[in-house]
């Protein structure tokens, strides 16, 4: 044996195993697409000395390689999207952003299991398409070659909630009992066990990882001494039996996603139970005058280069999507677009959502602050005013409505951008001086000027302004882009 570990095991109703051994197999070469993985494993295992009741634990990476589940690294984000069935949580951190998702195999894990570790330079690996089927094929082939009644577990490295670090867990299995349901049995003191179900498959996978390691180049281990867990049939439930259905999971969503779902449910509940206000009543009045400054499209988004997309067309699409979302906000009474861009001015006439339509204020000044000042003058001092940047293509009307509702409780307020350094919205109640501080480090400038900071989720489109391709990709991942922006990107991708 090239590496080994021994441990005590007591395995439920099938009878305890006083001892088991784990050893890594030598002789497994670098696996490439199309290789006969079962034959390679069987040859290495034959040299080890096959025995009935052995369990072979095979790292998923070599299964993925043999099955050709390889893509170029540049397509990793697109692959994660394609492999995502359900987004569970998205976590922002100093190194970027991590998505915890459910993939087609039913696993909940980071990045849908798309991984660059132990892959060739410039490549990343997808998980096996059906790990249980892969395990059945391996087990059948090894049994046929060696004559030994073996089980197979396919393992992958996964993190765990509330615990630091990762461990190996079973994502595929055949010929192995992966769960030990001890409910109804008694413990050593005679007490009835009511909830204990042991995840045998995961324990076996973790035991094997202690000798396989991540960098040793030994992707297969043999667990010997747990023969009571090996079954004659290869047609059991496999590792799928270890997966808890989402409907039974108490932590089905991440914190931000749960908050958003609850907020949307609350909005729907209020809408269903509150009678519409009578026309002319205070409750029916739209109260905010919203100012959206928009640069000429030819001068806008100078750092936003998207292959196959004209930058001016993209800048105009982003602005119009922002304006349309703002027009759909139920608390906006007037919407003033300050722009010198003739095409944008003409297009806003088709934006729906306001009875009086979107009003255009000609931008005769130079620079963002001067344009905003023109809009504030046009709005008048006797109304509640807000300035919204025009580069928020993932903005949702209800997000803006929520922010304005919060702003109504403060004299002057602002919403920081997702990075926390800039600002996307600034507001002032009627009669108060209003000199918003948009530009570099505007969040700090707003705080210093006495604006109240509105705390809103970082993933909201209201906080996702776009100046670079990375910003645009993040906005698209975190929420639905407006129709004009999405259409341009889709057209470029198709071309």
C-alpha positions in Angstrom: 0.0 0.0 0.0 1.4 3.4 -1.0 -0.5 5.2 1.8 -2.9 4.1 4.5 -5.2 5.0 7.4 -7.1 2.9 9.8 -10.0 3.8 12.0 -12.7 2.4 14.3 -16.1 2.1 12.7 -19.5 1.1 14.1 -21.9 0.9 11.4 -25.5 0.6 12.6 -27.8 -2.3 12.1 -25.6 -4.1 9.6 -23.2 -4.9 12.3 -20.1 -2.8 13.4 -16.8 -3.0 11.7 -14.0 -3.1 14.3 -11.4 -1.8 11.8 -11.1 -0.6 8.3 -8.1 0.4 6.1 -7.7 3.0 3.4 -5.0 2.9 0.8 -4.3 5.0 -2.3 -3.6 3.1 -5.5 -0.4 3.7 -7.5 -0.2 3.4 -11.3 -3.0 5.7 -12.4 -1.6 7.9 -15.2 -2.9 11.3 -16.3 -6.4 10.7 -17.7 -7.4 12.2 -21.0 -10.8 12.4 -22.8 -11.7 9.0 -24.2 -9.4 7.0 -22.0 -10.7 3.6 -20.7 -10.9 4.7 -17.1 -12.5 1.5 -15.9 -9.7 -0.5 -17.5 -7.0 1.7 -16.0 -8.5 1.5 -12.5 -9.0 -2.3 -12.8 -5.3 -2.8 -13.7 -4.1 -0.7 -10.8 -6.5 -2.5 -8.5 -5.4 -5.9 -9.7 -1.9 -5.1 -8.6 -3.1 -4.1 -5.2 -4.9 -7.4 -4.7 -8.7 -7.3 -5.1 -11.0 -8.6 -2.4 -14.8 -8.9 -2.0 -16.2 -6.0 0.0 -13.7 -3.4 -1.1 -14.9 0.1 -1.9 -13.1 2.1 -4.6 -13.2 5.8 -4.1 -12.5 7.7 -7.4 -12.0 11.4 -7.6 -14.5 13.0 -9.8 -11.9 14.9 -11.8 -10.6 11.8 -13.5 -14.1 10.8 -14.3 -14.8 14.2 -15.8 -11.6 14.0 -17.9 -12.3 10.5 -19.2 -15.9 11.6 -20.2 -14.6 14.8 -21.9 -16.3 17.2 -19.5 -13.6 19.9 -20.3 -14.0 23.4 -21.5 -11.7 26.3 -22.1 -11.2 28.5 -19.1 -12.4 31.6 -20.8 -15.9 30.1 -20.9 -16.0 29.4 -17.2 -18.7 32.0 -16.3 -20.9 30.9 -19.2 -20.5 27.3 -18.1 -21.5 28.2 -14.5 -24.6 29.8 -15.9 -25.4 26.7 -18.0 -24.8 24.4 -15.1 -27.0 26.4 -12.7 -30.5 25.1 -12.0 -31.1 27.4 -9.0 -29.2 30.2 -7.4 -29.0 29.6 -3.6 -26.7 32.5 -2.6 -24.3 35.0 -4.0 -21.5 36.1 -1.7 -19.4 39.2 -2.3 -15.9 39.1 -0.9 -12.5 40.7 -1.3 -11.5 38.3 -4.0 -14.7 38.9 -6.1 -18.0 37.0 -6.0 -18.9 33.4 -5.3 -22.2 31.9 -6.4 -23.6 29.0 -4.5 -26.0 27.1 -6.8 -27.8 23.9 -7.4 -26.5 22.1 -10.5 -28.3 19.6 -12.8 -26.9 16.7 -10.7 -28.8 18.1 -7.7 -25.7 19.2 -5.8 -25.6 22.5 -4.0 -22.1 23.9 -4.2 -19.9 26.8 -5.3 -19.7 27.7 -9.0 -21.9 24.7 -10.0 -18.8 22.5 -9.5 -17.0 24.1 -12.5 -13.3 23.9 -11.3 -9.8 24.6 -12.6 -7.9 22.5 -10.0 -6.1 19.5 -11.4 -7.0 20.6 -14.9 -4.6 21.6 -17.7 -3.6 25.2 -18.2 -6.4 27.1 -19.9 -9.0 24.5 -19.1 -11.7 23.9 -16.5 -13.6 20.8 -15.7 -17.4 20.2 -15.3 -18.7 17.5 -13.0 -19.6 14.2 -14.6 -23.0 14.4 -16.3 -24.5 11.6 -14.2 -22.1 10.6 -11.4 -24.2 7.7 -10.2 -24.3 6.3 -13.8 -20.5 6.7 -14.0 -20.1 4.9 -10.7 -22.3 2.0 -11.9 -20.3 1.7 -15.1 -17.0 1.6 -13.2 -18.2 -0.9 -10.6 -19.6 -3.2 -13.3 -16.4 -3.1 -15.3 -14.1 -3.6 -12.3 -16.3 -6.5 -11.0 -16.2 -8.1 -14.4 -12.4 -7.8 -14.7 -11.3 -8.7 -11.2 -14.2 -11.0 -10.1 -14.3 -9.0 -6.8 -17.6 -7.8 -5.4 -16.6 -4.1 -5.1 -18.5 -0.9 -4.6 -17.6 2.5 -6.1 -17.9 6.0 -4.7 -17.1 9.0 -6.8 -16.0 11.9 -4.7 -15.7 15.7 -5.0 -14.5 18.4 -2.7 -17.3 20.5 -1.2 -17.6 23.1 1.5 -20.1 22.9 4.4 -22.4 25.4 6.0 -21.0 26.9 9.2 -17.7 25.0 8.9 -14.3 26.2 7.7 -12.5 24.3 5.0 -13.7 21.6 2.6 -14.0 17.8 2.7 -14.6 15.2 0.1 -18.2 14.0 -0.2 -19.9 11.3 -2.3 -21.5 12.7 -5.5 -21.8 9.3 -7.2 -22.1 5.7 -5.9 -22.9 2.2 -7.0 -22.9 -1.1 -5.0 -22.5 0.8 -1.7 -25.0 1.7 1.0 -24.7 5.4 1.3 -27.1 6.0 4.2 -27.5 4.3 7.5 -30.9 5.1 9.0 -30.7 4.5 12.7 -34.0 6.0 13.6 -36.0 3.6 15.8 -32.9 1.8 17.1 -31.4 2.4 20.5 -28.2 3.8 21.7 -25.8 2.2 24.2 -28.0 3.5 27.0 -31.2 2.1 25.6 -32.6 5.4 24.4 -34.5 5.4 21.1 -32.7 7.3 18.3 -35.2 9.6 16.6 -33.2 11.6 14.1 -29.9 9.9 13.4 -29.2 9.0 9.8 -25.5 8.5 9.1 -24.1 9.7 5.7 -22.0 6.7 5.0 -21.1 7.7 1.5 -19.7 11.1 2.6 -17.7 9.5 5.5 -16.2 7.0 3.1 -15.3 9.8 0.6 -13.6 11.8 3.3 -11.7 8.8 4.7 -10.3 8.1 1.2 -9.2 11.8 0.7 -6.9 11.4 3.7 -4.7 9.2 1.5 -5.4 10.5 -2.0 -4.7 14.1 -1.2 -5.1 17.0 -3.7 -1.6 17.1 -5.2 -0.2 13.5 -5.0 -1.5 12.4 -8.4 -3.3 9.4 -6.8 -7.0 9.8 -7.6 -8.2 6.4 -6.5 -8.3 4.8 -3.1 -9.4 1.4 -1.7 -11.4 1.2 1.5 -11.2 -2.3 3.0 -13.0 -3.6 6.0 -16.5 -2.2 5.3 -17.8 -5.1 3.3 -21.1 -5.0 5.1 -21.9 -1.8 3.2 -21.2 -3.3 -0.3 -24.3 -4.6 -2.0 -24.7 -7.3 -4.7 -26.8 -5.0 -6.9 -25.5 -1.9 -8.6 -29.0 -0.5 -9.1 -29.5 1.2 -5.8 -30.3 4.9 -5.3 -26.7 6.0 -5.5 -25.4 9.2 -4.1 -28.6 11.0 -5.0 -30.0 9.5 -1.9 -27.7 11.8 0.1 -29.3 15.0 -1.3 -31.9 16.7 0.7 -34.7 18.1 -1.5 -34.8 21.9 -1.5 -38.4 21.9 -0.2 -37.1 20.2 3.0 -34.0 22.4 3.4 -34.4 24.9 6.2 -31.6 27.0 4.6 -32.8 26.8 1.0 -31.7 30.4 0.2 -28.8 32.7 1.2 -29.5 35.6 3.5 -29.8 38.2 0.7 -31.9 36.0 -1.5 -34.3 35.2 1.4 -34.6 38.9 2.2 -35.5 39.6 -1.4 -38.0 36.8 -1.6 -39.6 38.0 1.6 -39.7 41.6 0.4 -41.4 40.6 -2.8 -43.9 38.5 -0.9 -44.7 41.4 1.4 -45.2 43.7 -1.6 -47.6 41.2 -3.2 -49.5 40.8 0.1 -49.9 44.5 0.5 -51.1 44.9 -3.1 -53.7 42.1 -2.6 -55.2 43.5 0.6 -55.0 47.3 0.2 -57.8 49.1 -1.6 -56.7 51.4 -4.3 -56.7 55.1 -3.2 -59.3 57.3 -4.6 -58.1 59.6 -7.4 -57.0 62.9 -5.9 -56.5 61.5 -2.4 -53.1 62.0 -0.7 -52.4 58.3 -0.8 -52.9 58.3 -4.6 -50.6 61.2 -5.2 -47.2 60.6 -6.8 -44.8 62.7 -4.9 -41.2 62.6 -6.3 -39.8 64.6 -9.1 -37.0 62.4 -10.5 -34.1 63.9 -12.5 -32.0 61.6 -14.7 -28.9 63.2 -16.4 -27.8 61.5 -19.6 -24.6 62.2 -21.5 -24.6 62.3 -25.3 -24.3 58.7 -26.3 -21.2 59.3 -28.3 -19.4 60.6 -25.3 -20.8 58.1 -22.8 -19.3 54.9 -21.4 -15.8 55.5 -22.7 -14.5 52.5 -20.8 -17.3 50.1 -21.8 -16.1 48.1 -24.7 -18.2 45.1 -25.7 -17.1 43.2 -28.8 -19.6 43.5 -31.6 -21.6 46.3 -30.0 -21.4 50.0 -30.9 -20.6 51.9 -27.7 -22.9 54.8 -28.5 -25.8 52.4 -29.1 -25.0 50.6 -25.9 -24.8 53.8 -23.8 -28.2 54.9 -25.2 -29.8 51.5 -24.5 -28.6 51.6 -20.9 -29.9 55.1 -20.4 -33.3 54.3 -21.9 -33.7 51.1 -19.9 -32.9 53.1 -16.8 -35.5 55.7 -17.7 -38.2 53.2 -18.5 -37.7 51.4 -15.1 -37.8 54.7 -13.3 -41.0 55.7 -15.2 -42.6 52.5 -13.9 -42.0 53.5 -10.2 -45.3 54.3 -8.6 -44.1 57.2 -6.5 -42.5 59.2 -9.3 -44.7 62.1 -10.3 -42.4 63.7 -12.9 -39.4 62.4 -14.7 -37.0 64.9 -16.1 -34.3 63.7 -18.4 -31.5 66.2 -18.8 -29.6 65.5 -22.0 -28.1 67.0 -25.2 -28.4 63.7 -27.0 -31.1 64.2 -29.7 -31.7 60.5 -30.3 -32.2 59.8 -26.6 -34.5 62.9 -26.3 -36.6 61.5 -29.2 -36.7 58.0 -27.9 -38.0 58.9 -24.4 -41.3 59.9 -26.0 -42.0 56.2 -26.3 -41.3 55.3 -22.7 -44.4 54.4 -20.9 -45.3 54.6 -17.2 -46.2 58.3 -16.6 -49.4 60.1 -17.5 -47.6 63.2 -18.6 -44.8 61.4 -20.2 -41.1 61.8 -19.7 -40.0 65.5 -19.9 -36.7 66.4 -21.6 -34.6 69.3 -20.2 -32.0 70.4 -22.8 -28.5 70.1 -21.4 -26.9 73.4 -22.3 -24.1 73.1 -19.7 -20.8 71.2 -19.4 -20.4 68.2 -17.1 -22.5 66.1 -14.8 -23.0 68.4 -11.9 -24.1 71.3 -14.2 -26.6 69.0 -15.9 -28.0 67.9 -12.6 -28.3 71.6 -11.5 -30.4 72.3 -14.6 -32.7 69.5 -13.7 -33.1 70.7 -10.1 -34.0 74.2 -11.3 -36.5 72.7 -13.7 -38.0 70.6 -10.9 -38.6 73.6 -8.5 -37.9 73.8 -4.8 -41.4 73.0 -3.6 -41.4 69.3 -4.4 -39.5 66.2 -3.2 -36.6 65.8 -5.6 -34.3 62.9 -6.5 -31.4 62.5 -8.9 -30.9 59.1 -10.4 -27.8 58.2 -12.5 -28.7 57.1 -16.0 -26.5 54.0 -16.2 -28.4 51.4 -14.2 -29.5 48.8 -16.8 -30.6 46.3 -14.2 -32.8 48.8 -12.3 -36.2 47.5 -11.1 -39.0 49.9 -10.5 -39.9 48.4 -7.1 -36.3 48.8 -6.0 -36.5 52.5 -6.8 -39.9 52.7 -5.0 -38.5 51.1 -1.9 -35.5 53.5 -1.9 -37.7 56.6 -2.3 -40.0 55.3 0.5 -37.0 55.2 2.8 -35.8 58.6 1.6 -39.2 60.0 2.5 -38.3 59.5 6.2 -35.1 61.6 5.9 -34.4 65.2 4.9 -31.7 64.3 2.4 -30.5 60.8 1.6 -28.3 58.9 -0.9 -27.8 55.3 -2.1 -24.2 54.1 -2.5 -23.2 52.0 -5.4 -22.3 48.4 -5.1 -18.7 49.2 -4.4 -19.7 51.6 -1.6 -17.5 54.4 -3.0 -19.9 56.1 -5.5 -23.6 57.0 -5.5 -26.5 56.0 -7.7 -29.3 58.0 -6.1 -29.6 61.2 -4.1 -32.8 62.8 -2.7 -34.0 65.9 -0.8 -37.4 66.7 0.6 -39.3 69.7 -0.5 -37.9 73.1 0.6 -34.5 71.7 1.6 -31.3 72.8 -0.3 -30.2 70.1 -2.8 -26.7 69.9 -4.0 -25.9 66.2 -4.7 -22.3 65.2 -5.0 -22.0 62.6 -7.8 -18.6 61.7 -9.1 -15.5 60.0 -7.7 -15.8 59.1 -4.0 -19.3 60.6 -4.0 -20.5 58.3 -1.1 -18.0 59.9 1.3 -18.9 63.4 -0.1 -22.6 62.8 0.5 -21.9 61.6 4.1 -19.8 64.6 4.8 -22.5 66.9 3.4 -25.1 65.4 5.9 -27.0 63.1 3.5 -28.4 60.0 5.2 -27.1 56.7 3.8 -29.9 54.3 2.7 -28.9 50.7 3.4 -30.1 48.5 0.5 -28.9 45.1 -0.8 -25.7 45.3 -2.9 -27.2 43.0 -5.5 -30.0 45.4 -6.4 -29.9 46.9 -9.9 -30.3 50.3 -8.2 -26.8 50.0 -7.0 -25.3 48.4 -10.1 -24.0 51.3 -12.3 -21.9 50.2 -15.3 -18.7 51.7 -16.5 -16.8 48.6 -17.7 -17.6 45.3 -19.3 -17.0 43.6 -15.9 -19.7 45.9 -14.4 -22.1 45.0 -17.1 -21.5 41.3 -16.8 -22.0 41.6 -13.0 -25.3 43.5 -13.5 -26.5 40.9 -15.9 -25.6 38.0 -13.5 -27.2 39.6 -10.5 -30.5 40.6 -12.1 -32.4 40.9 -15.4 -31.1 43.6 -17.7 -33.4 46.0 -19.3 -34.8 44.9 -22.7 -32.7 47.2 -24.9 -29.4 46.5 -23.3 -30.1 42.7 -23.2 -31.1 42.7 -26.9 -27.8 44.4 -27.9 -25.7 41.9 -25.9 -27.7 38.9 -27.2 -27.3 40.1 -30.8 -23.6 40.5 -30.4 -23.3 37.0 -28.9 -25.4 35.5 -31.7 -23.2 37.2 -34.3 
